[in-house]
Amino acid sequence: MKASQKFTKGLRTFASDIAQGFFEITHNSFALIGLAVMFAVITLTARPELRQVGEIKLISWLQNRQVEVTGFISEMDAIDRATATDPKDLPKQQAAVAFWLSKKYKVAPEPLSALVAEAYDIGLHTKLDPTLILAVMAVESGFNPFAQSPVGAQGLMQVMTQVHSDKYESFGGKLAAFDPLTNMRVGVKVLQECIARAGSMEGGLKFYVGAANIEDDGGYAGKVMAEHARLQQVVKGRSVPTSSPQTVGAPTPTNTDNASAKVASLANY
C-alpha cells in the first residue's frame, strides 16, 4: 500500500472516530438532559413548595422583563376579573333587558349584561323572577355597585352589610358587599327571606326596605313593582319607553326616608 493511500485511510479512520465520539457525546448529553428533566419533574411533583417558588421566580423574571421592554406591568388576568359580558352572547330576551336597562340608567351594556345573566341564573335557583331582582337593583342603587345609604346599606341591592355580615362570610368578608355579583347573591337571599316572612311579594318588599312595621313605605314597593312590570314587557318584546318619572338613582329618596325603619326592621334577622 502506498504511503498516500495509508495516509488517506488513516485520515478516514480518524474522522470516523471523531464522528463516532461526537455522536456518543451528543447522545449521552441528551440522555443526561432527559434524566435531569425527569429528576426535576419528580422533585417538583414530590415537593410542591419548590414548584411554587420556581413559578414565583419565573413570573417575577417575566414581569421584570416586561417592565424593561414596555415600561409597565400588564395584568393578564384583568379580563377574568372584569364583571362584564358581551350582550350578543346573551339569549335574545336577556339581551333586550340589558340594552333597555343600559339606556334607561346610563350604564354600559357590558357590565349590565353580566348582572342580567346572573339575575336569571339566581332566579332559576331561587324561583324568584329575575326581572324582580333587577327591578330591586334599579330602584335601590340605579345599578351603582358602590352606592351607600346614610345608614350603611351598600352595593347594588343596598344590603345592610353590618346586619347581614354572616351572609358575606362565605364570600371572604364584608368588603365583598362591593363585589356586584356577591352583593346580588346576598341581596337576593335577604329578599327571599323577606318575601317568605311576609307571605307576599309586595309585603316582602316592605320588609326589604325596612317598612314592615309602618303603614307607609314611601312608595318603595310600588316603584319596584312598576319597574318589574316594565321589565316583563321588555322580555315579551314590547316597546317600553325608558324615560319615566320613576327612574331612581342612588341613593334613593325611599332609602333615605325609611333609613331608621330599615335599621330597626332588618335588625330582627
C-alpha positions, 0 to 999 in steps of 0.5 A: 500500500502506498504511503498516500493511500495509508495516509488517506485511510488513516485520515478516514479512520480518524474522522470516523472516530471523531464522528463516532465520539461526537455522536456518543457525546451528543447522545449521552448529553441528551440522555443526561438532559432527559434524566435531569428533566425527569429528576426535576419533574419528580422533585417538583411533583414530590415537593410542591413548595419548590414548584411554587417558588420556581413559578414565583421566580419565573413570573417575577423574571417575566414581569421584570422583563416586561417592565424593561421592554414596555415600561409597565406591568400588564395584568393578564388576568384583568379580563377574568376579573372584569364583571362584564359580558358581551350582550350578543352572547346573551339569549335574545330576551336577556339581551333586550333587558340589558340594552333597555336597562343600559339606556334607561340608567346610563350604564354600559351594556357590558357590565349590565349584561353580566348582572342580567345573566346572573339575575336569571341564573339566581332566579332559576335557583331561587324561583324568584323572577329575575326581572324582580331582582333587577327591578330591586337593583334599579330602584335601590342603587340605579345599578351603582355597585358602590352606592351607600345609604346614610345608614350603611346599606351598600352595593347594588341591592343596598344590603345592610352589610353590618346586619347581614355580615354572616351572609358575606362570610362565605364570600371572604368578608364584608368588603365583598358587599362591593363585589356586584355579583356577591352583593346580588347573591346576598341581596337576593337571599335577604329578599327571599327571606323577606318575601317568605316572612311576609307571605307576599311579594309586595309585603316582602318588599316592605320588609326589604326596605325596612317598612314592615312595621309602618303603614307607609313605605314611601312608595318603595314597593310600588316603584319596584313593582312598576319597574318589574312590570316594565321589565316583563314587557321588555322580555315579551318584546314590547316597546317600553319607553325608558324615560319615566318619572320613576327612574331612581338613582342612588341613593334613593329618596325611599332609602333615605326616608325609611333609613331608621325603619330599615335599621330597626326592621332588618335588625330582627334577622 
